[in-house]
Amino acid sequence: MSAQLIVPYVVLWATLMRGLLVAAKILPPTCARCGRNLERRKLGEQICDCHTG
C-alpha cells in the first residue's frame, strides 16, 4: 500500500467508527465547529451554542 493512501484510509476508518459509535449511543453527537455535545447528558453540562442567535 502506498504511503500516500495510509492517512486517508485512517481518517476514513476513524470517521466511520465514530459514526457507528454515535449510532450505537456509546458516544454523544458533537458539533463539527466547536466540538461540544449537541445534547446534555448530565444537568449543568455545557452544550453547543454555535447555531443559536
mmJSON file of the N, C-alpha and C atoms, coordinates in Angstrom:
{"data_MODEL":{"atom_site":{
"group_PDB":["ATOM","ATOM","ATOM","ATOM","ATOM","ATOM","ATOM","ATOM","ATOM","ATOM","ATOM","ATOM","ATOM","ATOM","ATOM","ATOM","ATOM","ATOM","ATOM","ATOM","ATOM","ATOM","ATOM","ATOM","ATOM","ATOM","ATOM","ATOM","ATOM","ATOM","ATOM","ATOM","ATOM","ATOM","ATOM","ATOM","ATOM","ATOM","ATOM","ATOM","ATOM","ATOM","ATOM","ATOM","ATOM","ATOM","ATOM","ATOM","ATOM","ATOM","ATOM","ATOM","ATOM","ATOM","ATOM","ATOM","ATOM","ATOM","ATOM","ATOM","ATOM","ATOM","ATOM","ATOM","ATOM","ATOM","ATOM","ATOM","ATOM","ATOM","ATOM","ATOM","ATOM","ATOM","ATOM","ATOM","ATOM","ATOM","ATOM","ATOM","ATOM","ATOM","ATOM","ATOM","ATOM","ATOM","ATOM","ATOM","ATOM","ATOM","ATOM","ATOM","ATOM","ATOM","ATOM","ATOM","ATOM","ATOM","ATOM","ATOM","ATOM","ATOM","ATOM","ATOM","ATOM","ATOM","ATOM","ATOM","ATOM","ATOM","ATOM","ATOM","ATOM","ATOM","ATOM","ATOM","ATOM","ATOM","ATOM","ATOM","ATOM","ATOM","ATOM","ATOM","ATOM","ATOM","ATOM","ATOM","ATOM","ATOM","ATOM","ATOM","ATOM","ATOM","ATOM","ATOM","ATOM","ATOM","ATOM","ATOM","ATOM","ATOM","ATOM","ATOM","ATOM","ATOM","ATOM","ATOM","ATOM","ATOM","ATOM","ATOM","ATOM","ATOM","ATOM","ATOM","ATOM","ATOM","ATOM"],
"id":[1,2,3,4,5,6,7,8,9,10,11,12,13,14,15,16,17,18,19,20,21,22,23,24,25,26,27,28,29,30,31,32,33,34,35,36,37,38,39,40,41,42,43,44,45,46,47,48,49,50,51,52,53,54,55,56,57,58,59,60,61,62,63,64,65,66,67,68,69,70,71,72,73,74,75,76,77,78,79,80,81,82,83,84,85,86,87,88,89,90,91,92,93,94,95,96,97,98,99,100,101,102,103,104,105,106,107,108,109,110,111,112,113,114,115,116,117,118,119,120,121,122,123,124,125,126,127,128,129,130,131,132,133,134,135,136,137,138,139,140,141,142,143,144,145,146,147,148,149,150,151,152,153,154,155,156,157,158,159],
"type_symbol":["N","C","C","N","C","C","N","C","C","N","C","C","N","C","C","N","C","C","N","C","C","N","C","C","N","C","C","N","C","C","N","C","C","N","C","C","N","C","C","N","C","C","N","C","C","N","C","C","N","C","C","N","C","C","N","C","C","N","C","C","N","C","C","N","C","C","N","C","C","N","C","C","N","C","C","N","C","C","N","C","C","N","C","C","N","C","C","N","C","C","N","C","C","N","C","C","N","C","C","N","C","C","N","C","C","N","C","C","N","C","C","N","C","C","N","C","C","N","C","C","N","C","C","N","C","C","N","C","C","N","C","C","N","C","C","N","C","C","N","C","C","N","C","C","N","C","C","N","C","C","N","C","C","N","C","C","N","C","C"],
"label_atom_id":["N","CA","C","N","CA","C","N","CA","C","N","CA","C","N","CA","C","N","CA","C","N","CA","C","N","CA","C","N","CA","C","N","CA","C","N","CA","C","N","CA","C","N","CA","C","N","CA","C","N","CA","C","N","CA","C","N","CA","C","N","CA","C","N","CA","C","N","CA","C","N","CA","C","N","CA","C","N","CA","C","N","CA","C","N","CA","C","N","CA","C","N","CA","C","N","CA","C","N","CA","C","N","CA","C","N","CA","C","N","CA","C","N","CA","C","N","CA","C","N","CA","C","N","CA","C","N","CA","C","N","CA","C","N","CA","C","N","CA","C","N","CA","C","N","CA","C","N","CA","C","N","CA","C","N","CA","C","N","CA","C","N","CA","C","N","CA","C","N","CA","C","N","CA","C","N","CA","C","N","CA","C","N","CA","C"],
"label_alt_id":[null,null,null,null,null,null,null,null,null,null,null,null,null,null,null,null,null,null,null,null,null,null,null,null,null,null,null,null,null,null,null,null,null,null,null,null,null,null,null,null,null,null,null,null,null,null,null,null,null,null,null,null,null,null,null,null,null,null,null,null,null,null,null,null,null,null,null,null,null,null,null,null,null,null,null,null,null,null,null,null,null,null,null,null,null,null,null,null,null,null,null,null,null,null,null,null,null,null,null,null,null,null,null,null,null,null,null,null,null,null,null,null,null,null,null,null,null,null,null,null,null,null,null,null,null,null,null,null,null,null,null,null,null,null,null,null,null,null,null,null,null,null,null,null,null,null,null,null,null,null,null,null,null,null,null,null,null,null,null],
"label_comp_id":["MET","MET","MET","SER","SER","SER","ALA","ALA","ALA","GLN","GLN","GLN","LEU","LEU","LEU","ILE","ILE","ILE","VAL","VAL","VAL","PRO","PRO","PRO","TYR","TYR","TYR","VAL","VAL","VAL","VAL","VAL","VAL","LEU","LEU","LEU","TRP","TRP","TRP","ALA","ALA","ALA","THR","THR","THR","LEU","LEU","LEU","MET","MET","MET","ARG","ARG","ARG","GLY","GLY","GLY","LEU","LEU","LEU","LEU","LEU","LEU","VAL","VAL","VAL","ALA","ALA","ALA","ALA","ALA","ALA","LYS","LYS","LYS","ILE","ILE","ILE","LEU","LEU","LEU","PRO","PRO","PRO","PRO","PRO","PRO","THR","THR","THR","CYS","CYS","CYS","ALA","ALA","ALA","ARG","ARG","ARG","CYS","CYS","CYS","GLY","GLY","GLY","ARG","ARG","ARG","ASN","ASN","ASN","LEU","LEU","LEU","GLU","GLU","GLU","ARG","ARG","ARG","ARG","ARG","ARG","LYS","LYS","LYS","LEU","LEU","LEU","GLY","GLY","GLY","GLU","GLU","GLU","GLN","GLN","GLN","ILE","ILE","ILE","CYS","CYS","CYS","ASP","ASP","ASP","CYS","CYS","CYS","HIS","HIS","HIS","THR","THR","THR","GLY","GLY","GLY"],
"label_asym_id":["A","A","A","A","A","A","A","A","A","A","A","A","A","A","A","A","A","A","A","A","A","A","A","A","A","A","A","A","A","A","A","A","A","A","A","A","A","A","A","A","A","A","A","A","A","A","A","A","A","A","A","A","A","A","A","A","A","A","A","A","A","A","A","A","A","A","A","A","A","A","A","A","A","A","A","A","A","A","A","A","A","A","A","A","A","A","A","A","A","A","A","A","A","A","A","A","A","A","A","A","A","A","A","A","A","A","A","A","A","A","A","A","A","A","A","A","A","A","A","A","A","A","A","A","A","A","A","A","A","A","A","A","A","A","A","A","A","A","A","A","A","A","A","A","A","A","A","A","A","A","A","A","A","A","A","A","A","A","A"],
"label_entity_id":["1","1","1","1","1","1","1","1","1","1","1","1","1","1","1","1","1","1","1","1","1","1","1","1","1","1","1","1","1","1","1","1","1","1","1","1","1","1","1","1","1","1","1","1","1","1","1","1","1","1","1","1","1","1","1","1","1","1","1","1","1","1","1","1","1","1","1","1","1","1","1","1","1","1","1","1","1","1","1","1","1","1","1","1","1","1","1","1","1","1","1","1","1","1","1","1","1","1","1","1","1","1","1","1","1","1","1","1","1","1","1","1","1","1","1","1","1","1","1","1","1","1","1","1","1","1","1","1","1","1","1","1","1","1","1","1","1","1","1","1","1","1","1","1","1","1","1","1","1","1","1","1","1","1","1","1","1","1","1"],
"label_seq_id":[1,1,1,2,2,2,3,3,3,4,4,4,5,5,5,6,6,6,7,7,7,8,8,8,9,9,9,10,10,10,11,11,11,12,12,12,13,13,13,14,14,14,15,15,15,16,16,16,17,17,17,18,18,18,19,19,19,20,20,20,21,21,21,22,22,22,23,23,23,24,24,24,25,25,25,26,26,26,27,27,27,28,28,28,29,29,29,30,30,30,31,31,31,32,32,32,33,33,33,34,34,34,35,35,35,36,36,36,37,37,37,38,38,38,39,39,39,40,40,40,41,41,41,42,42,42,43,43,43,44,44,44,45,45,45,46,46,46,47,47,47,48,48,48,49,49,49,50,50,50,51,51,51,52,52,52,53,53,53],
"pdbx_PDB_ins_code":[null,null,null,null,null,null,null,null,null,null,null,null,null,null,null,null,null,null,null,null,null,null,null,null,null,null,null,null,null,null,null,null,null,null,null,null,null,null,null,null,null,null,null,null,null,null,null,null,null,null,null,null,null,null,null,null,null,null,null,null,null,null,null,null,null,null,null,null,null,null,null,null,null,null,null,null,null,null,null,null,null,null,null,null,null,null,null,null,null,null,null,null,null,null,null,null,null,null,null,null,null,null,null,null,null,null,null,null,null,null,null,null,null,null,null,null,null,null,null,null,null,null,null,null,null,null,null,null,null,null,null,null,null,null,null,null,null,null,null,null,null,null,null,null,null,null,null,null,null,null,null,null,null,null,null,null,null,null,null],
"Cartn_x":[0.847,0.0,0.889,0.504,1.267,1.181,2.267,2.297,1.339,1.049,0.132,-1.313,-1.634,-3.005,-3.27,-2.23,-2.413,-3.205,-2.847,-3.537,-5.016,-5.377,-6.806,-7.587,-6.969,-7.655,-7.874,-6.899,-7.037,-8.12,-8.153,-9.18,-10.564,-10.688,-11.964,-12.405,-11.493,-11.808,-12.267,-11.555,-11.917,-13.286,-13.577,-14.868,-16.004,-15.817,-16.853,-17.052,-15.971,-16.091,-16.807,-16.507,-17.184,-18.685,-19.025,-20.433,-21.147,-20.488,-21.083,-21.245,-20.273,-20.366,-21.452,-21.648,-22.735,-24.08,-24.182,-25.431,-25.77,-24.754,-24.972,-25.192,-25.155,-25.359,-24.301,-23.088,-21.953,-21.274,-21.175,-20.634,-21.744,-21.698,-22.718,-22.394,-23.425,-23.159,-22.533,-21.564,-20.875,-20.95,-20.761,-20.766,-19.465,-19.556,-18.36,-17.534,-18.178,-17.481,-16.733,-17.406,-16.771,-16.414,-16.959,-16.627,-17.416,-18.32,-19.147,-20.318,-20.883,-22.04,-23.23,-24.072,-25.281,-26.424,-26.36,-27.396,-26.748,-27.465,-26.962,-27.14,-26.13,-26.243,-26.439,-25.857,-25.982,-26.428,-27.114,-27.57,-26.374,-26.388,-25.332,-24.2,-24.247,-23.208,-23.319,-22.194,-22.218,-22.496,-23.286,-23.612,-23.266,-23.336,-23.022,-24.024,-23.51,-24.39,-23.951,-23.28,-22.799,-23.941,-25.029,-26.103,-27.259,-27.129,-28.175,-27.834,-28.847,-28.516,-29.397],
"Cartn_y":[-1.182,0.0,1.24,2.194,3.428,4.245,4.897,5.731,6.913,7.33,8.451,8.069,6.793,6.356,5.955,5.849,5.417,6.449,7.709,8.758,8.867,8.91,8.96,7.743,6.553,5.363,5.438,5.944,6.081,7.103,8.209,9.233,8.677,7.965,7.349,6.343,5.498,4.496,5.161,6.207,6.901,7.565,8.158,8.805,7.79,6.662,5.624,5.014,4.794,4.232,5.214,6.493,7.5,7.508,7.429,7.384,6.165,5.018,3.804,3.908,4.485,4.624,5.626,6.664,7.617,6.943,6.166,5.468,4.432,3.837,2.851,3.517,4.844,5.649,5.379,5.072,4.928,6.281,7.039,8.392,9.382,10.569,11.569,12.278,12.75,13.544,14.882,15.338,16.587,17.541,18.809,19.86,19.798,19.946,19.924,21.192,22.286,23.562,23.702,23.426,23.677,22.397,21.259,20.003,19.704,20.601,20.356,19.447,18.837,17.967,18.762,18.11,18.756,18.634,17.633,17.412,17.21,17.574,17.366,15.913,15.352,14.017,14.14,15.202,15.457,16.899,17.165,18.516,19.439,20.581,21.564,21.415,20.392,20.172,21.221,21.735,22.73,22.048,22.728,22.203,23.249,22.844,23.728,24.874,26.083,27.219,27.968,27.275,27.88,28.316,27.55,27.776,28.602,29.109,29.955,31.403,32.211,33.614,34.353],
"Cartn_z":[0.0,0.0,0.0,-0.765,-0.887,0.405,0.725,1.933,1.816,0.598,0.397,0.714,0.696,0.945,2.392,3.198,4.582,5.382,5.282,6.047,5.66,4.366,4.03,4.528,4.467,4.977,6.483,7.222,8.675,9.008,8.288,8.522,8.195,7.095,6.728,7.781,8.227,9.247,10.538,10.984,12.218,12.099,10.956,10.734,10.765,10.096,10.088,11.477,12.214,13.563,14.491,14.372,15.201,14.89,13.616,13.225,13.789,13.759,14.322,15.838,16.518,17.968,18.372,17.576,17.846,17.591,16.523,16.21,17.278,17.885,18.943,20.304,20.325,21.527,22.59,22.143,23.053,23.226,22.139,22.166,21.846,22.461,22.144,20.829,20.108,18.908,19.298,18.517,18.828,17.641,17.938,16.923,16.129,14.813,13.974,14.14,14.516,14.626,15.949,17.085,18.383,19.14,18.757,19.414,20.673,21.056,22.247,21.903,22.949,22.759,22.247,21.449,20.952,21.948,22.821,23.827,25.185,26.231,27.58,27.993,28.622,29.21,30.717,31.307,32.734,32.927,34.008,34.315,34.508,33.878,34.007,33.006,32.188,31.199,30.093,29.629,28.562,27.229,26.396,25.077,24.018,22.771,21.636,21.56,21.34,21.094,19.837,18.936,17.68,16.783,16.774,15.802,16.369,17.582,18.148,17.871,17.791,17.628,16.746],
"occupancy":[1.0,1.0,1.0,1.0,1.0,1.0,1.0,1.0,1.0,1.0,1.0,1.0,1.0,1.0,1.0,1.0,1.0,1.0,1.0,1.0,1.0,1.0,1.0,1.0,1.0,1.0,1.0,1.0,1.0,1.0,1.0,1.0,1.0,1.0,1.0,1.0,1.0,1.0,1.0,1.0,1.0,1.0,1.0,1.0,1.0,1.0,1.0,1.0,1.0,1.0,1.0,1.0,1.0,1.0,1.0,1.0,1.0,1.0,1.0,1.0,1.0,1.0,1.0,1.0,1.0,1.0,1.0,1.0,1.0,1.0,1.0,1.0,1.0,1.0,1.0,1.0,1.0,1.0,1.0,1.0,1.0,1.0,1.0,1.0,1.0,1.0,1.0,1.0,1.0,1.0,1.0,1.0,1.0,1.0,1.0,1.0,1.0,1.0,1.0,1.0,1.0,1.0,1.0,1.0,1.0,1.0,1.0,1.0,1.0,1.0,1.0,1.0,1.0,1.0,1.0,1.0,1.0,1.0,1.0,1.0,1.0,1.0,1.0,1.0,1.0,1.0,1.0,1.0,1.0,1.0,1.0,1.0,1.0,1.0,1.0,1.0,1.0,1.0,1.0,1.0,1.0,1.0,1.0,1.0,1.0,1.0,1.0,1.0,1.0,1.0,1.0,1.0,1.0,1.0,1.0,1.0,1.0,1.0,1.0],
"B_iso_or_equiv":[0.0,0.0,0.0,0.0,0.0,0.0,0.0,0.0,0.0,0.0,0.0,0.0,0.0,0.0,0.0,0.0,0.0,0.0,0.0,0.0,0.0,0.0,0.0,0.0,0.0,0.0,0.0,0.0,0.0,0.0,0.0,0.0,0.0,0.0,0.0,0.0,0.0,0.0,0.0,0.0,0.0,0.0,0.0,0.0,0.0,0.0,0.0,0.0,0.0,0.0,0.0,0.0,0.0,0.0,0.0,0.0,0.0,0.0,0.0,0.0,0.0,0.0,0.0,0.0,0.0,0.0,0.0,0.0,0.0,0.0,0.0,0.0,0.0,0.0,0.0,0.0,0.0,0.0,0.0,0.0,0.0,0.0,0.0,0.0,0.0,0.0,0.0,0.0,0.0,0.0,0.0,0.0,0.0,0.0,0.0,0.0,0.0,0.0,0.0,0.0,0.0,0.0,0.0,0.0,0.0,0.0,0.0,0.0,0.0,0.0,0.0,0.0,0.0,0.0,0.0,0.0,0.0,0.0,0.0,0.0,0.0,0.0,0.0,0.0,0.0,0.0,0.0,0.0,0.0,0.0,0.0,0.0,0.0,0.0,0.0,0.0,0.0,0.0,0.0,0.0,0.0,0.0,0.0,0.0,0.0,0.0,0.0,0.0,0.0,0.0,0.0,0.0,0.0,0.0,0.0,0.0,0.0,0.0,0.0],
"pdbx_formal_charge":[null,null,null,null,null,null,null,null,null,null,null,null,null,null,null,null,null,null,null,null,null,null,null,null,null,null,null,null,null,null,null,null,null,null,null,null,null,null,null,null,null,null,null,null,null,null,null,null,null,null,null,null,null,null,null,null,null,null,null,null,null,null,null,null,null,null,null,null,null,null,null,null,null,null,null,null,null,null,null,null,null,null,null,null,null,null,null,null,null,null,null,null,null,null,null,null,null,null,null,null,null,null,null,null,null,null,null,null,null,null,null,null,null,null,null,null,null,null,null,null,null,null,null,null,null,null,null,null,null,null,null,null,null,null,null,null,null,null,null,null,null,null,null,null,null,null,null,null,null,null,null,null,null,null,null,null,null,null,null],
"auth_seq_id":[1,1,1,2,2,2,3,3,3,4,4,4,5,5,5,6,6,6,7,7,7,8,8,8,9,9,9,10,10,10,11,11,11,12,12,12,13,13,13,14,14,14,15,15,15,16,16,16,17,17,17,18,18,18,19,19,19,20,20,20,21,21,21,22,22,22,23,23,23,24,24,24,25,25,25,26,26,26,27,27,27,28,28,28,29,29,29,30,30,30,31,31,31,32,32,32,33,33,33,34,34,34,35,35,35,36,36,36,37,37,37,38,38,38,39,39,39,40,40,40,41,41,41,42,42,42,43,43,43,44,44,44,45,45,45,46,46,46,47,47,47,48,48,48,49,49,49,50,50,50,51,51,51,52,52,52,53,53,53],
"auth_comp_id":["MET","MET","MET","SER","SER","SER","ALA","ALA","ALA","GLN","GLN","GLN","LEU","LEU","LEU","ILE","ILE","ILE","VAL","VAL","VAL","PRO","PRO","PRO","TYR","TYR","TYR","VAL","VAL","VAL","VAL","VAL","VAL","LEU","LEU","LEU","TRP","TRP","TRP","ALA","ALA","ALA","THR","THR","THR","LEU","LEU","LEU","MET","MET","MET","ARG","ARG","ARG","GLY","GLY","GLY","LEU","LEU","LEU","LEU","LEU","LEU","VAL","VAL","VAL","ALA","ALA","ALA","ALA","ALA","ALA","LYS","LYS","LYS","ILE","ILE","ILE","LEU","LEU","LEU","PRO","PRO","PRO","PRO","PRO","PRO","THR","THR","THR","CYS","CYS","CYS","ALA","ALA","ALA","ARG","ARG","ARG","CYS","CYS","CYS","GLY","GLY","GLY","ARG","ARG","ARG","ASN","ASN","ASN","LEU","LEU","LEU","GLU","GLU","GLU","ARG","ARG","ARG","ARG","ARG","ARG","LYS","LYS","LYS","LEU","LEU","LEU","GLY","GLY","GLY","GLU","GLU","GLU","GLN","GLN","GLN","ILE","ILE","ILE","CYS","CYS","CYS","ASP","ASP","ASP","CYS","CYS","CYS","HIS","HIS","HIS","THR","THR","THR","GLY","GLY","GLY"],
"auth_asym_id":["A","A","A","A","A","A","A","A","A","A","A","A","A","A","A","A","A","A","A","A","A","A","A","A","A","A","A","A","A","A","A","A","A","A","A","A","A","A","A","A","A","A","A","A","A","A","A","A","A","A","A","A","A","A","A","A","A","A","A","A","A","A","A","A","A","A","A","A","A","A","A","A","A","A","A","A","A","A","A","A","A","A","A","A","A","A","A","A","A","A","A","A","A","A","A","A","A","A","A","A","A","A","A","A","A","A","A","A","A","A","A","A","A","A","A","A","A","A","A","A","A","A","A","A","A","A","A","A","A","A","A","A","A","A","A","A","A","A","A","A","A","A","A","A","A","A","A","A","A","A","A","A","A","A","A","A","A","A","A"],
"auth_atom_id":["N","CA","C","N","CA","C","N","CA","C","N","CA","C","N","CA","C","N","CA","C","N","CA","C","N","CA","C","N","CA","C","N","CA","C","N","CA","C","N","CA","C","N","CA","C","N","CA","C","N","CA","C","N","CA","C","N","CA","C","N","CA","C","N","CA","C","N","CA","C","N","CA","C","N","CA","C","N","CA","C","N","CA","C","N","CA","C","N","CA","C","N","CA","C","N","CA","C","N","CA","C","N","CA","C","N","CA","C","N","CA","C","N","CA","C","N","CA","C","N","CA","C","N","CA","C","N","CA","C","N","CA","C","N","CA","C","N","CA","C","N","CA","C","N","CA","C","N","CA","C","N","CA","C","N","CA","C","N","CA","C","N","CA","C","N","CA","C","N","CA","C","N","CA","C","N","CA","C","N","CA","C","N","CA","C"],
"pdbx_PDB_model_num":[1,1,1,1,1,1,1,1,1,1,1,1,1,1,1,1,1,1,1,1,1,1,1,1,1,1,1,1,1,1,1,1,1,1,1,1,1,1,1,1,1,1,1,1,1,1,1,1,1,1,1,1,1,1,1,1,1,1,1,1,1,1,1,1,1,1,1,1,1,1,1,1,1,1,1,1,1,1,1,1,1,1,1,1,1,1,1,1,1,1,1,1,1,1,1,1,1,1,1,1,1,1,1,1,1,1,1,1,1,1,1,1,1,1,1,1,1,1,1,1,1,1,1,1,1,1,1,1,1,1,1,1,1,1,1,1,1,1,1,1,1,1,1,1,1,1,1,1,1,1,1,1,1,1,1,1,1,1,1]
}}}
